[in-house]
Amino acid sequence: MYLTRHLTAAGARWALDGYFLPEGLGLGVLLELRAGALEALLAALPKDEPATGAALAPLDPTHEVWAAGVTYLRSREARRAESAQADVYDRVYEAERPELFFKSPGWRVAGPGAPIGIRRDSAWNVPEPEMVLVINRHLEIAGFCAGNDVSSRSIEGENPLYLPQAKVYNGSCALGPGILLSEPGSLRALPISLAIQRAGITCFAGQASTADMKRDPAELVAYLGRALDFPRGVFLMTGTCIVPPSDFTLQPGDRVQVNVGVLTLENDVAA
């Protein structure tokens, strides 16, 4: 089952497998249900007219997006290289408690085809392709989408306490193109790839797999929900495993393509 969100003349509307869901039905309501009940409800709903309209980010404006860091060895190595406090990332990678941080409110998230941004006060900006978990109010994983955790590495490298400024700004979070409902066990072997085009030429490309993730997705969800309630569900970015070299930085006009499993998310970097 595949959920997408579309812009129509009457506003945003959700669709299932290419057909609109009943008008007024939002993802927040669906994520109040347990995973099995959600799939049963979607299977029982009548199919409306075929979905039309531009694709939007697959979440409601009131949703929150959180993120986990240093969940892959490649991420630890990259952040050690950029930081004056490299041992911080060693401790996070090996620690029992994961790094978790707030990334974006739903209304600020860019959808497929929407522009992403880079900070003017940062000289080193990179995309981070990630599998993003879609979690219901019961802290069950309902599915996943593709995500781009755009980051200002020069700011974070200067001081780890600058993490919010390095991670949270206009255009720093993109999700899409839709939500693929899936069993949690299927999330441990998804291929992930990143391709960046500049003036029509690929200037960087990389591939990896969620099999390389040190932490189990369910573990990350459990820590996120230890002292936080999400009555209408939440999104969790699970960390990056593809890092461009230190001499690469995003530029306005670049096109960034993130692939997670069968899902492809494309965004252009805004001027």
SESELUM-634179 format. One record per residue (C-alpha): residue in one letter; y, x, z. Coordinates in steps of 0.001 Angstrom, whole numbers, plus 500000, padded with zeros to 6 digits. Example, Ala and Ser with C-alpha at 12.3 -4.5 7.8 and 13.67 -1.06 7.14 Angstrom:
<atoms>
A495500512300507800/S498940513670507140/
</atoms>
This chain:
<atoms>
M500000500000500000/Y503404501306498963/L506723500087500406/T510048500621498640/R513604499479499267/H515939498374496482/L519595497558495956/T520030494030494574/A523043491805493969/A522330490154497316/G521921493462499185/A518999495684500141/R515511494231499764/W512008495570500452/A509112495537498014/L505353496076498259/D503504497701495362/G506310496827492953/Y506915493214494064/F509647491980496351/L508695490926499862/P510153487654501223/E513929487855501426/G515176488954504831/L511981490780505800/G512889494301506901/L510945497387507844/G512043497157511465/V510211493861511857/L507106495258510163/L507040498307512430/E507020496104515511/L503377495377514592/R500375497565515249/A499119499451512201/G496150497148511500/A498226494019511919/L500897495399509581/E498445495947506750/A496855492535507298/L500253490833507167/L501285492652503998/A498000491773502320/A498492488083503178/L502096487808501977/P502636486117498609/K503871488340495804/D507384487478494712/E509106488585491526/P508811492215490354/A511111494585492206/T514271495630490394/G517406497512491313/A518107501108492262/A515778502663494816/L517254503221498261/A516146505382501168/P513034503690502594/L514367502800506036/D516728500316507630/P520258501470508566/T519420501095512273/H516409503412512123/E516527506927513534/V515191510074511899/W513954512851514188/A512543516234513239/A510129518857514501/G510743522556514022/V508650525739513817/T505434523844513109/Y504345526275510379/L503915530043510605/R506152530504507535/S508948528635509295/R508635530815512382/E508824533984510290/A511893532781508391/R513782531746511484/R512916534996513255/A514364536903510313/E517615534936510316/S518254534835514063/A519730537284516520/Q517459535663519146/A514167535913517239/D511946535668520317/V513093532064520800/Y511097530975517759/D508029532958518807/R507994531076522097/V508470527702520396/Y505649528297517910/E503168529242520647/A504373526811523329/E502588523632524329/R505801521597523921/P507079521323520310/E510683521606519206/L512064518117518532/F515614517204517593/F517604514256516287/K518254514522512542/S520036511410511255/P520788507729511729/G519325505587508990/W522682504683507467/R523429508345506721/V520129509125504963/A520204509790501214/G517611508015499097/P516011509076495803/G518645510123493285/A521460510085495857/P523466513271496459/I522666515691499245/G525253518043500722/I525920521556501938/R528418522628504570/R531572524360503401/D531589526516506538/S528105527898505893/A527259530651503422/W523493530088503503/N522161526586502836/V518590525654501935/P516397522617501341/E513352522101503552/P510568519982502005/E508670518040504665/M506109515331505221/V507865512563507132/L505841510315509442/V506627506603509629/I505867505494513185/N505682501981514622/R506913500854518039/H503444501524519500/L503683505213518486/E501059504771515791/I501452506517512440/A501775503784509817/G502355506023506808/F504501508796505365/C507225509580502858/A508730512748501411/G511743514301503082/N514330517030502632/D515708518514505855/V518715520270504302/S519806523037506676/S522587525596507172/R520607528666508096/S523605530935508623/I524910528634511359/E521578528306513141/G520906532012512813/E524179532824514557/N523110530970517692/P520181528565518308/L522550526323520277/Y524299525596516988/L521199523747515774/P522893520291515657/Q525661521666513413/A523098523402511221/K520989520267510850/V523197517185511202/Y525995516587508699/N526782514442505671/G524057514773503044/S521684516802505223/C518810514304505211/A517025512716502261/L513947510478502358/G511921508736499688/P511022507550497263/G509001505036499317/I506509504746502181/L502832505201501485/L500791503471504176/S497840505677505070/E495294506651507691/P496522509448510007/G493487511569509140/S494605511797505518/L497818513599506487/R496209516977507235/A495590518060503647/L498579516868501638/P499993519281499049/I503711519997499418/S505889521619496786/L509545522422496227/A511329523076492941/I515038523799492514/Q516745523676489141/R520103525259488378/A521698524563484999/G518366523168483831/I516396526288484772/T513990526511487704/C515452529096490080/F512951528618492899/A509539526993493300/G506988527037496090/Q503798525316497169/A501970524780500463/S499887522186502305/T500063520190505503/A496731521845506328/D498839524877507304/M500604522938510067/K499887524374513528/R500348521067515347/D498565517801514696/P500905514976513567/A499655512752516399/E500653515458518903/L504219515495517589/V504410511706517801/A503111511708521363/Y505781514183522487/L508534512259520711/G507538509084522535/R507169510618525994/A510574509456527177/L511947507517524196/D511326503954523043/F511611502935519390/P511354499122519365/R511615498925515560/G509906502170514658/V511117505693513902/F510812508453511282/L509719511994512161/M510104515003509870/T507245517395510601/G508663520803509714/T508816522934506610/C506311525383505178/I508287526495502097/V511319528723502626/P513400530220499784/P514192533949500061/S517153535115502112/D519258535811499018/F519016532177497868/T521511529470498795/L522022525984497377/Q524970525425495061/P526705522232493914/G524909520836490884/D521454522097491884/R518623519582491521/V516062519638494334/Q512603518157493891/V510301517659496874/N506679516610496375/V504480515442499247/G501093514216498121/V501740511795495239/L505357511155496275/T508296512824494522/L511844512894495883/E514690514210493728/N518324514754494725/D521293516656493319/V523513518798495508/A527003517313495657/A530126519339494987/
</atoms>
